[in-house]
């Protein structure tokens, strides 16, 4: 339905008793399904906020970034939204939290690598 719509049409589609709010950025479409009485413009702003943070993190986000790093995209989305409501509007705060998460992942990888080395040496 969304792909068949002309670019000049609105970014809102009614579907099965809900509203689908979408925004196209280059070749990427970001869609959110909301209740009939939710605010469409706020949802568009949330989508834009999410894309701006993805752009900062990935440096001009593209489809491959989302395919190969979907877990990071979901983590970013989890930092922005809770139960479908905007939790964090500060891009700097989200960037700081993402950097902290990346640091934890790197530390865990290093510890796992050193543990593997210790086990390999002990089994020789």
Phi, psi and omega in degrees: 000315183289317182296331182279350183280146178288150180299334181279350179284163182295165182266023182235134178227133174275134184209117175051042179083005178238176171244135173255122178253129183222160177214136179258131174235108185054244181262002182262138173247130175247124185234144173226136177260126184231164176292161181301325184265007175281159184277117181292321182292323176296321179295320175299320178294322178296316178300314180297318178300314179299315181294321177298319179291320176299319178298317178295317184290311184269347184071078184066080185299142177225176183301320181294325176301316182287326179291311186273348179229039183300328179296324177288321177297319177293322178297318178298315179298321177295329177286332182275319186242146167227124179054037177079004180247146179298123179259313186231118180262351181275118178294325180295319179295316178298317179298320179295318180293322178293318178298320178296318178296316178299321178296318178297319179296316179297318178298317179296321178296317179296318179294320179294321179294315180292325178294320178296320178296318180297316180295318180297320179290325182288332182271359179285000000 
